[in-house]
Amino acid sequence: MKAAIVTFPGTNRERDMRVALKRATGRDPLMLFHRDALPQGLDLVVLPGGFSYGDYLRCGAMAAQSPIMRDVKDFAAKGGHVLGVCNGFQILIEAGLLPGGLLRNRTLRFLSMDCTLRVERAGTAFTSRWQKGATFRAPMAHGDGNYFADDATLDRLEGEGLVAFRYVDERGEATEAANRNGSVRNIAGILSPNLRVCGLMPHPEDLVDDLMGGTDGLPMFESLAEAFAAA
Ligand SMILES: NC(=O)CC[C@H](N)C(=O)O
């Protein structure tokens, strides 16, 4: 698999993402900066988490205007796979590659804690190693992770099976209490209609080794490795 990780001034999760991709694929991803051009022949582009441009204006709003995002949009338009985690999800939304918005957490506080996610859409390049309904632990660390979209958009996302992950409790139920940031309908991650662009707030890349406290996030990277095994 040929993967590239795109960073911006203020990105801080690129090393974790690099470790996760290397662990699952055996190959080091290409590390790119916002001024670089996206090379041809990539299978996957990843926008990792952090505080791009200091979260000024809105989280991800300035990064979405970076030169490299034109290439990322072209790549996605041609059917390329793109993963955005946390600030990366915010950038995908600000760039118009995924619908909705990420508002301040309803607590109005930065939330740094583990959460439990339920896989709502299996069988994609990002989720094939899980069964639908499987739950896994993932760390989250964000101030603006409160997913919002209007009812028509939410109904379309649900109707087309584009909700990838939901916040759930330890019994696997999408309760109010499990939804710490206040995301509408407990949505933690979504997919594009062609299932090739995926964004989520929690960090699967931070649980890919027993030394990190577990491997709950590894299936996402193994799914990607499997999807591009031939490449
Ligand atoms: N870990 C992250 O990527 C944080 C994203 C963003 N800076 C926020 O606080 O919401």
The ligand as a Gaussian input file, in Angstrom:
#p B3LYP/6-31G(d) Opt

LIG

0 1
 N       -6.548000      15.857000      18.590000
 C       -7.034000      16.671000      17.667000
 O       -6.858000      16.458000      16.466000
 C       -7.747000      17.911000      18.145000
 C       -8.527000      18.595000      17.070000
 C       -8.850000      20.047000      17.378000
 N       -7.652000      20.806000      17.610000
 C       -9.804000      20.114000      18.541000
 O       -9.391000      20.422000      19.635000
 O      -10.971000      19.834000      18.372000

